[in-house]
Amino acid sequence: MEHSLLIQSLVAAIFVSISASLLGSFVILKKMALVGDALSHVALPGLAFGLIFNFNPFIGAFLTLFIAVLGIWFLKYQTNLPIDTLVGIFFTASLAIGVLLIPEHDLLEAMFGNIASLTIQETNVLILLSIFIIVLILTIHKKLAINMLSEELAHSANINNKKLEFLYLFIFALAVAIGVRFVGALLMGALVIIPAASSKNISRSLNSYMSWSVIFGIVSAVIGILFSFKFNMSPGPFIIIAGAVLFIISLFFRKLRHY
Amino acid sequence: MQMLKVENLTLAIDSTPVLENISFKVDKGEILAIIGPNGAGKTTLFKALLNLLPYKGKIEWHKNIKIGYVPQRIEIDKDVPLTVLEFLKMRGPKISIQKIHNILELVQLKSDILKFGLGEVSVGQRQRLLVAWSFLGDPDVILFDEPTADVDIHGQESIYKMISHLREKSEVTIILISHDINIVYQHADNVMCLNHKNICMGKPADILKTNQLQELYGGERGFYYHEHQH
């Protein structure tokens, strides 16, 4: 029983970490590491609604994240306010609402995730959604990279920046919502950011950057799941610590990338 | 053939007027230089021409025209994980290596730059790469926003020579923003002086006179002649 749960958790974690680290490649490229981390906390009120009104917390998390990114996207074009200001406001408000609404005994799970409660059906849905995110990112990754270098340059190449940014934020909401189940709302931002940050240290080209980001994401997820089963604890902290160790190792190779 | 006709272009940002009743036209193959002090609305005018900002008035490009844009600068981290080759290939789905090599030759860059990271090349090289990027889209018109900002004096002259070279080799129409009046004098066919309004427009020899420049920039500005007595 435990063996099949381990396999199920590993497979789901691998897919979720691939989608998170691919997303993270562009979060880092857009210099939105802190913004991305903060935004992931917006999942909390959604998880709370799911728990209170007895529906799947994933749907709640996705809905609040999606409403938040939609609001940020809309306000960015309406007010010209910097995106980090907007995220900062959404983030703190969401954290406050989430902590107030989530029953105390569920708060720990919402913040740090719980893989043991995952059903086969949920795992299958997470895998399918991860594949959808992976395909979507691979389809638009070149346009995203140009948009992040310069919006004007992207526009001159007939890229619709508004549509692309909306799509990117939609992917963000979806990827974070599915990852929250594993590592919780507090640590999800790290699952997105750390593999890409490590990969940037050793990559010169976009292809190797995205590939190494995925490899680091998978390695962290697998190590995290194995440790969580061994010590019977939440996988979130183990996944993040494994990622952080890989990041430190990548720092040693940072200088080599110029050779 | 007329490539662009602008009539009574008016634009405000956060209810502050930036451009007021601007009208001008650009013919095929022409180099039009736009000069004016900082904050005069030059880059805003480009953004309006690229349809990136809402405006009143009329901007009429020739039908089915392709517009290239070379921004003033793009802020790139030294360690950005993107090679020059990847960057150039991102210009479109059907960019061949041969086409990239041809365009690198046009902007006078060597092919070995392709393997470098985009953040590792010099400012002058990056500016040429932006021109190459824009040429990969086979543009009929290129908008240059201060193509020599942040480039040293030697690099500036070389970039303007490249722009002249581009016009000789292709029939591209060029609209450029520049602060360097000497360069504008040498390379532009027409000059537009902009300070929120269209203050003057015409041939460089007619426009770039001390009184016109003083009106445009305020204070003293002009050409200083040094008579050699060797």
Chai-1 contact restraints between the chains, C-beta under 6 A:
chainA,res_idxA,chainB,res_idxB,connection_type,confidence,min_distance_angstrom,max_distance_angstrom,comment,restraint_id
A,K142,B,M90,contact,1.0,0.0,6.0,A-B,restraint_1
A,I146,B,M90,contact,1.0,0.0,6.0,A-B,restraint_2
A,L149,B,I74,contact,1.0,0.0,6.0,A-B,restraint_3
A,S150,B,P71,contact,1.0,0.0,6.0,A-B,restraint_4
A,S150,B,I74,contact,1.0,0.0,6.0,A-B,restraint_5
A,E152,B,Y69,contact,1.0,0.0,6.0,A-B,restraint_6
A,E152,B,P71,contact,1.0,0.0,6.0,A-B,restraint_7
A,S156,B,Y69,contact,1.0,0.0,6.0,A-B,restraint_8
A,A157,B,R91,contact,1.0,0.0,6.0,A-B,restraint_9
A,K200,B,P81,contact,1.0,0.0,6.0,A-B,restraint_10
A,S203,B,P81,contact,1.0,0.0,6.0,A-B,restraint_11
A,R204,B,G117,contact,1.0,0.0,6.0,A-B,restraint_12
A,S205,B,T83,contact,1.0,0.0,6.0,A-B,restraint_13
A,S205,B,E86,contact,1.0,0.0,6.0,A-B,restraint_14
A,L206,B,P81,contact,1.0,0.0,6.0,A-B,restraint_15
A,L206,B,L82,contact,1.0,0.0,6.0,A-B,restraint_16
A,L206,B,E86,contact,1.0,0.0,6.0,A-B,restraint_17
A,Y209,B,P81,contact,1.0,0.0,6.0,A-B,restraint_18
